[in-house]
Amino acid sequence: MPKIILIIVLFFITVVQASDTANERQLSLVLLEAEDYLSVKPSKSLAMLSIKSDLSLLSESQFFRWHITIIRAAVSLNNLPLIESSIKQLLAHKSSAEFEHQIVSILSGVGIWLRKSGYLKQARQTLLCALTHNKSDNKKVKLLTSLAIVSRHLDQNENAIKAYNLAKHIAKDKNITTLLATIENNLGVLALESDNIIMAESYFRNALAMYQLNSNRSGNVLSGINLLQIFLIRNQQQNYQRLSPSITRLTEAFPNETRKSTLFWLKTVFKTRQGLTLNKHMLLQLEKSLYNIEDRKLQLSLLKHFAKELNVNIELPKQAYQQGQAPLWLTEISQCDWGELAHFRLEDLHKNEAIP
């Protein structure tokens, strides 16, 4: 009888182990597929990784890759709560060797979350910290691009252009074409905000062509919408009509309220030029859509170029940047000397390297 019980127990242990192995293999495949979809369709990556799963079955390396992929997908979709949730999951393993190994990717995600949450000074320090730990050209270009975006929001356009030019120099030298597209698009944004419309159009056209070459849907939507805005500013009706259908299809399938709301504004401008008269409901929709746009500078750009002809009078609330203490979990990242970084400059990272 004891032998029979032992055999039964061993059988169930074997079954459970086999089941865990199968589940681990399945999770590994899900992770690989989610990583593959990240640049093409981040919404699918996020959907795959959001299904309730037992992540304890993953190796330590896979666990970190899982949450870093969630952060990257959530950045594309502007899902701030999900970004913060994954950051906290990773911080719970801050004493592991993998945390140190992935510190640059983690700090990059933290920096983006801080910027999007309004903690601009802390975002700058976090990205500078990431650059001091970085050894990869690809990641360096991404970090410099993120740093430039922060500088733009701090109204430090000269610093933004300096960071973009350095990123562009590295990307061209190392043939990192996917990141070149982002840099071109963002330089176009700076040109548009400086009323250099011709230069902005050139940047946006270059960005769109590069994004299309790399099948980057998120980039297609972003640079395509920016180009549509230029066509309306320049009153290029045919160019607008030629590009609008494809960008509309991509935007409608892309779960990002900022992109959808911006496109709604542009389509409304075009329709009014075709003779549409806006009623009270449409004017309220324009106001609601404007508030759905998370980039204040983009809101101001739309108002500057189109408010008068749409006959809208919208006063944006004062800028709500966080000047106080950042979340306490930020201090848990011991790899950064926050006091020193407060006085750090981009040039300090490149004392022996010419900045173009």
C-alpha positions, 0 to 999 in steps of 0.5 A: 500500500505505501508503495502504491501511494508513493507511486501516485505521489510521484506521478502527480509531481511528474505531471505538475513538473511537466505542466510547469515546463509546458507553461514556461515554454509557452510564456517564453514564446509569448515573450518572444512574439511580443518583442517581435511586435513591439515596433510594428504593433505595440498594442498587440505586444501589450495585449499579449503581455497583459494576460494574467500569467504566472511570471514566477515560471520565467527566468530572472532575465525573462522576467525583466524582459517581460516588464521592459517590453510592457514599458516600451509598448505602454510608452507608445500607447501613452499608458502611464499607469502601466509603465509605473506598475512595471517599473515598481515590479522591476524595483522589487528585484533591485538587488538582483544582478539582472537589475544592474544588467538592465539598468539603462533600459529601466532608467530609460523607461523611468525617464519617459514616465517622469517626463510624461507625468510632468517631473521634467527636471527629474526626468532629465537627471534620470536620462543623464544617469542612464547615459553614464551607465550606457555602453550601446550606440543604439541605446545612446541614440534613444536616450539622447532623443528622450533627453532632447524631448525633455529639453523641448518641454523645458523650453531649452530648444538649443539643448534639444537641438544639440542632443538631436544632432549628436544622436543623428551623428551616431545614428548615421555613423552606425546606420541605425535607420529606425532611430533616424526616423524619430530624430527627423520627426522630432527636429520637424516638430522643433522647426514647426514650433519655430515657424520654419514650415518649409524645413519642418515639412522636409523633416516630416517627409524624411521621417515618414519615408523612413518609418514606412521603410521599417514598417513602423506603424506608430511612427507612420501615424506620428509623422503622417499626422505632423505632415498633414498639419503642415499641408493644412498650414500651407493650404496644400489640399491635394497633398492632404487628400493624398495622404489622409486616407492611409493615415486615418486608417492607421490612426483609427486602429492605433489606441492613442487618444493624442493621435486620434484627437489631433487627427480629429482637429485636422480633419475638421479644419479640412472639412470647414475649408470644404464648406462645413459649418460647425455647430455647437456640438462640433465646437464642444467636440473640438474643445474636448479633443484638444484636452485629450492631447497630452502634449501642451506644445502640440495643443498650442500649435493647433490653436495658433494655426487653426483656432481663428478659422474654426472660430474657437476660443479655448483657453488652456489651463496653466502648465502643470509641471511637477516642481515638488518631490518625485515619487519616493520609489525613484530614490530606490535606484541607487545607481544614480547620484541624484545630487551630482546629476542635478548639476550635470550637463550633456557636455560632461559625458562627451569631454573627449568627443566633438558634439556636431 
